[in-house]
Amino acid sequence: MSVANELPIAELRGIWKHYTDDHGRDLTVLKDVSLAVHPGEIVALLGPSGCGKSTSVRILTGLLAPTQGEVLAHGRPLKGVHPGAALVFQNFALFPWLTVHDNVRVGVRGRALSRSACESEVRRAIDLVGLEGFEEAYPKELSGGMKQRVGIARALVKAPELLCMDEPFSNLDVFAAEALRGELVKLWLRPDAGLKSVLVITHLIEEAVYLGDRIIVLGAKPGHVHKIVANPIRHP
């Protein structure tokens, strides 16, 4: 459960986001969105397609600037990209010319580690997601579930305090998706995995209930926080 006396790892306050379409018309994507992710919790961001879930997370992590509102990290204004956040993408986003080992190693960039420590962290992340023995395989040789495990390992090797996952299981078959949800919960419950908080974007109610300690429900046209629901069901 979340630690009540700690500041949120990441927070949005009164966020608006506008775009201008090809005809010069103003489109409001997000309207007065406020949400936070605290240490020690999995937050599920639930809503239909087009409600601004991905936009909200990109603003939360500093990848996208809001039109209006505040973005905070540990209670202070966020400048640039959130240093403690890592993102797992829906479409895997692996480099096809790199092996599993080298794709995961990309996540170490920016950490002040010796070469031996770097290799140790890469091996540890690969082992955590169950890909030992596949270090020299290329993405084209992997199933969809294995590709997503590589993406998760690449995020974990960064040692993030906030792991953001943008509909990470939606491109997988039913069985692979179910298996990876279970693996995510196991990682969350493992102290040696080092996860402090997780934010999962989903459009599936069942997935939100299965994973989330809190469920933030977004409405659409424009995107707004419809309701925040505390989930009392314990993991797993």
Solvent accessible surface area in square Angstrom, and as a share of the most:
residue,aa,sasa,rsa
1,M,176,0.78
2,S,46,0.30
3,V,60,0.35
4,A,104,0.81
5,N,140,0.72
6,E,83,0.37
7,L,109,0.54
8,P,17,0.11
9,I,1,0.01
10,A,0,0.00
11,E,26,0.12
12,L,1,0.01
13,R,115,0.42
14,G,22,0.21
15,I,0,0.00
16,W,64,0.22
17,K,23,0.10
18,H,53,0.24
19,Y,93,0.35
20,T,96,0.56
21,D,33,0.17
22,D,147,0.76
23,H,144,0.64
24,G,56,0.54
25,R,148,0.54
26,D,94,0.49
27,L,89,0.44
28,T,47,0.27
29,V,36,0.21
30,L,0,0.00
31,K,93,0.40
32,D,84,0.43
33,V,0,0.00
34,S,54,0.35
35,L,9,0.04
36,A,15,0.12
37,V,0,0.00
38,H,51,0.23
39,P,12,0.08
40,G,19,0.18
41,E,4,0.02
42,I,0,0.00
43,V,0,0.00
44,A,1,0.00
45,L,1,0.00
46,L,19,0.10
47,G,7,0.06
48,P,74,0.46
49,S,102,0.66
50,G,71,0.69
51,C,0,0.00
52,G,8,0.08
53,K,11,0.05
54,S,41,0.27
55,T,21,0.12
56,S,2,0.01
57,V,1,0.00
58,R,67,0.24
59,I,1,0.00
60,L,1,0.00
61,T,4,0.03
62,G,22,0.21
63,L,94,0.47
64,L,52,0.26
65,A,70,0.54
66,P,39,0.24
67,T,74,0.43
68,Q,108,0.48
69,G,39,0.38
70,E,89,0.40
71,V,19,0.11
72,L,6,0.03
73,A,15,0.12
74,H,78,0.35
75,G,33,0.31
76,R,184,0.67
77,P,92,0.58
78,L,32,0.16
79,K,182,0.77
80,G,55,0.53
81,V,84,0.48
82,H,1,0.01
83,P,113,0.71
84,G,13,0.13
85,A,7,0.05
86,A,8,0.06
87,L,27,0.14
88,V,1,0.01
89,F,64,0.27
90,Q,68,0.30
91,N,102,0.52
92,F,32,0.13
93,A,43,0.33
94,L,26,0.13
95,F,74,0.31
96,P,89,0.56
97,W,171,0.60
98,L,41,0.20
99,T,14,0.08
100,V,1,0.00
101,H,31,0.14
102,D,54,0.28
103,N,1,0.00
104,V,0,0.00
105,R,89,0.32
106,V,32,0.18
107,G,12,0.12
108,V,10,0.06
109,R,188,0.69
110,G,89,0.85
111,R,73,0.27
112,A,112,0.87
113,L,63,0.32
114,S,67,0.43
115,R,197,0.72
116,S,84,0.54
117,A,35,0.27
118,C,7,0.04
119,E,43,0.19
120,S,52,0.33
121,E,40,0.18
122,V,0,0.00
123,R,126,0.46
124,R,88,0.32
125,A,1,0.00
126,I,0,0.00
127,D,77,0.40
128,L,14,0.07
129,V,6,0.03
130,G,42,0.40
131,L,2,0.01
132,E,99,0.44
133,G,70,0.68
134,F,89,0.37
135,E,45,0.20
136,E,127,0.57
137,A,17,0.13
138,Y,85,0.32
139,P,11,0.07
140,K,175,0.74
141,E,108,0.49
142,L,14,0.07
143,S,63,0.41
144,G,27,0.26
145,G,11,0.10
146,M,44,0.19
147,K,50,0.21
148,Q,0,0.00
149,R,48,0.17
150,V,1,0.00
151,G,2,0.02
152,I,4,0.02
153,A,0,0.00
154,R,30,0.11
155,A,6,0.05
156,L,9,0.04
157,V,2,0.01
158,K,72,0.30
159,A,65,0.50
160,P,7,0.04
161,E,31,0.14
162,L,0,0.00
163,L,0,0.00
164,C,0,0.00
165,M,0,0.00
166,D,11,0.06
167,E,27,0.12
168,P,0,0.00
169,F,6,0.03
170,S,48,0.31
171,N,81,0.42
172,L,22,0.11
173,D,92,0.48
174,V,118,0.68
175,F,172,0.72
176,A,25,0.20
177,A,5,0.04
178,E,96,0.43
179,A,52,0.41
180,L,4,0.02
181,R,31,0.11
182,G,18,0.17
183,E,52,0.23
184,L,2,0.01
185,V,1,0.01
186,K,123,0.52
187,L,7,0.04
188,W,38,0.13
189,L,93,0.46
190,R,105,0.38
191,P,132,0.83
192,D,71,0.37
193,A,8,0.06
194,G,47,0.46
195,L,26,0.13
196,K,112,0.47
197,S,0,0.00
198,V,0,0.00
199,L,0,0.00
200,V,0,0.00
201,I,2,0.01
202,T,2,0.01
203,H,85,0.38
204,L,72,0.36
205,I,116,0.59
206,E,133,0.60
207,E,9,0.04
208,A,1,0.00
209,V,58,0.33
210,Y,81,0.31
211,L,1,0.01
212,G,1,0.01
213,D,12,0.06
214,R,49,0.18
215,I,14,0.07
216,I,0,0.00
217,V,35,0.20
218,L,3,0.01
219,G,15,0.14
220,A,36,0.28
221,K,195,0.82
222,P,37,0.23
223,G,1,0.01
224,H,63,0.28
225,V,41,0.23
226,H,125,0.56
227,K,122,0.52
228,I,81,0.41
229,V,59,0.34
230,A,77,0.60
231,N,14,0.07
232,P,121,0.76
233,I,112,0.57
234,R,214,0.78
235,H,39,0.17
236,P,116,0.73
